[in-house]
Structure formats: C-alpha cells, structure tokens
Amino acid sequence: MRTIAHLSDLHFGREDPAAVAALLADLEALRPSVVAVSGDLTQRARPSQFNAARAFLDRIPAPLVVVPGNHDVPLFDVVRRFTSPLGRYRRLVTAELAPVFADDELVVAGVSTARASTWKEGRVSLEQIEALRQELCGRRPGERVRVLVAHHPLGAPADLPLRRVAGRSSRALQALTACGLDIVLTGHLHRPSHGELDHATARLARSVLVVHAGSATSVRLRGDPNSYNWIQIADGRLELAVRSYAGGGFATTQRRSYVREADGWRSAAVQATAPFA
C-alpha cells in the first residue's frame, strides 16, 4: 500500500499559522509515503515567503515532489518576472523543476506549468511532454501507479466543466495515458474536486483520475475551508479523502473510492479503511 498527501496553494505571505501547525501535525500522525505539493507556495514570490515555505517543507516527515505555481513567479517585479521568473523559487525552495519520486509501487512526477508570459494561466511545453513520457513510460516499466503533479488543471473538474486548463493539456494527457498515466494532481482552483476524465469523451487511451486540491494553509479561501487530499492506493483500488481544517485540526470531510479497470479508473463503493475511519 502507498499513501500520498496532496497539498496545494500554501500561499506563504497570506498563510494561517494555526492551519500550518495543524497540517504539520496531521502529516506527522499519518506519515504518507510521499507528499505532492502542487504549486503556489508563496503569495508574491518574495524571498521571505520562499524561506517560510522552505522551512515548512523541511518539517514534513516524507519524501517531497514540489512544483511551482503562477504565484511563485514575480507579478510586480517586471524585470525579474521575464529575466528570472523562477530564479528565487529555484534558489530558495528547490532547483528541480521536474521532480520525481519512485519506488516499486509508485511513480510521482512533477511538471512546472508556471509561465512568465501569463498572469495566472499555465502551459505545458512539447519538451516537457516528451520528458514526462520518458520518465513515466520509458524508464519505469512494471505495474507502478503513475502520478503527474502540476499546478494548473490539465482536466476541468466535473462540477466546473468550463474551467480553463493549462495549454497543451489534451496533448499531454493523450501522450501520457497511452503509456499508463493513472492520476493527475493539481491545484490553482482553491477548492477540492475529483473524478474520472473519461477516455472516450476526452479521446484518451484510458480514463485517468483528475484530482484538484483546495488551499492547504492560505487565508485566501473561495467558500471552502483549508484542506488537502489524502490518497491511499493498494491492489488496484484507490481511496481518496479530503481532510479539512475546522479550527482544532484536520479531519476527513469527503471520501470516495475508485477501482482500476482495463480501460482506466472508475468510481466504486466507499470502503472505510484506515486512516479514513
């Protein structure tokens, strides 16, 4: 069995310190196999905010796959925005813009969709698609569950079908589902959402799970409390819990199960297994 804690939109500089402390306590108690952080670590890409984000990451008791978001590119410092858009992120958080975690059951690969040329939207380049294809498909044979982490959505949530997705999303998903992509973890929307992106309607080789995380620690909320996703994978079954912050700590507020079939992932009946119970 493998477990993934999926955090997003930390927005250090506009964080809730109580939520930060509660989140660290929750991760310490649950001990995930890997933590995926899908961007917007800072509010305005300032050194103090990156330092706070790095200090937070250093306290997480698990391997990390971290990618930047659009807020990690300077907005008002126009010169830095176009000459070194992710310079501070790479210097103060991590130099790796295509991080990978892999073991004998799981491959989690990150991609940076943040771009200097757009205010808040994202994009995947052809070079990134090819690098991901080689990482997820060519170099990791076997029955591992394959997970992609990005900040901007690559598939719109079922309850927000008109939501814009990252540029070249369809091309990326078509290339990666052809060799077994299972799950896409993203943020940006500040609200939790999850479901299958059907292979027939989306013209994919197989159905993939598209999982969006809410804001884990920011005070910039959009009607939902601070939350993160807890994913448990074992024997072709995935159980997803949304763990929300209610002042005293994080607790499960939503649960859903999926099964892995020949043509991808499908919804299934929920089974209350630890640590969801």
Number of C-alpha atoms within 10 A of each C-alpha: 11 15 20 21 24 27 27 35 33 28 28 27 19 15 21 17 13 13 23 19 13 18 24 18 15 15 18 14 10 15 15 20 18 21 24 27 30 30 28 27 34 30 23 22 28 18 15 14 22 25 17 18 21 17 12 16 19 12 12 18 17 18 14 20 23 29 30 30 31 29 21 27 30 24 20 10 13 12 11 16 19 15 10 15 23 24 18 20 27 15 12 16 22 15 13 16 17 18 17 21 17 15 11 11 14 21 18 26 23 26 27 26 25 28 21 20 11 12 13 15 20 26 21 21 16 12 9 16 19 14 15 21 21 14 18 26 19 11 9 16 11 9 11 18 21 23 22 24 30 31 32 32 27 28 25 21 22 14 10 9 9 9 12 15 17 20 17 16 19 16 15 20 25 18 19 24 22 13 17 22 26 21 22 24 27 31 29 24 20 23 21 23 20 20 21 20 26 19 18 11 8 14 13 21 20 24 27 26 23 23 26 32 28 30 29 30 29 27 18 18 15 12 8 14 22 31 30 30 28 24 21 22 19 13 8 12 17 24 23 23 20 25 26 24 22 13 11 9 17 21 16 18 12 13 18 18 20 21 18 18 12 8 15 23 25 19 16 14 11 13 13 12 9 8 10 19 7
